[in-house]
Amino acid sequence: MRRLHAASMVGAVLVLLWASACRSDASRDAIAGASSTPNVSGTPGSPVATPSETPPKEITAEDFQANNFDDPITIDNEWFPLPPGTQYVYRGQTIEDGERTPHRVISTVTDLTKMINGVRTVVIWERDYSAGELEESELAFFAQDSDGNVWHLGQYPEEYEEGKLVEAPAWIAGLKGARPGIAMKAAPRLGTPSYSQGYAPPPINWVDHARVYKTGQKTCVPFGCFEDILVTEEFEPTKPGAYQLKYYAQGVGNIRVGWRGKDDQKETLVLVRVIQLSAEALEEVRAEALALEERAYRVSKDVYRLTPPAEHAREAE
């Protein structure tokens, strides 16, 4: 039914070539958590330009323009590719009630699209398991602009306790004051300002930001070993000193999650597998995502219910 994506074979070869790199600072940060004081050599600083150089304009969330998305559902940003039918499997742990808890995330790029804020987006279905129990099931929406920047335009998360739905804090760009944000820039650079990853006012209060933390790192995960890693740190301005670190490999995407500072959950994740789903498996995923959307229309009557239905990519052409 399913077969491993070809990239996994590349990762296996890289394991042999870069196994010694696993003891790098980047790898230690993700596995055990970095200290609250970052390595000075990795701290973002202002880039120094010679008089003849003109730094490129830094895009911000305020630069979102719906007419700048010529082919929004082709997301091929080298740091954040989202090819339909690809499934990413992560494992790790979090700290809950003072105890380490096994954690697993399965993120699938569906072949569904959805119009949001004037832009057709790719629908991601993500499941989050804690100690083997489904803790969250979520639909998230991304699009790539004509300059190569990937935008985050909202999400519908269902949160569960003991198998029962307890909360669904949906936010969708263009509705109830919510705005799109940047998931990944086309050319992320060290020393540049932080950027909004989207905004939703209270009671949702989505205010996540990110910035480039380190570049040129090396790290190993079960999927393989990689060099020239981009590391970003995500944070909420209202919670100073707490950072989630994300490690990106070119052509693959997010391969590791770590933390530094005062992060309470101290979540760690490593990429275990990348699977290219068969047509049958992708059809099953599509059905599950559409079932989640159907519930969203009933549960989120003041937000999600105001959106047009998701469509198969072929139907949207």
Secondary structure, 3 states (H helix, E strand, C coil): CCEECCHHHHHHHHHHHHHHHHHCHHHHHHHHCECCCCCHHHCCCCCCCCCCCCCCCCCCHHHCCHHHCCCCCCCCCCCCCCCCCEEEEEEEEEEECCEEEEEEEEEEEEEEEEEECCEEEEEEEEEEEECCEEEEEEEEEEEECCCCCEEEEEEEEEEEECCEEEECCCEECCCCCCECEEEECCCCCCCCCCEECCEECCCCCECCEEEEEEEEEEEEECCEEEEEEEEEEEECCCCCCEEEEEEEECCCEEEEEEEEECCCCCCEEEEEEEEECCHHHHHHHHHHHHHHHHHHHHHCCCCHHHCCCCEEHHHHC
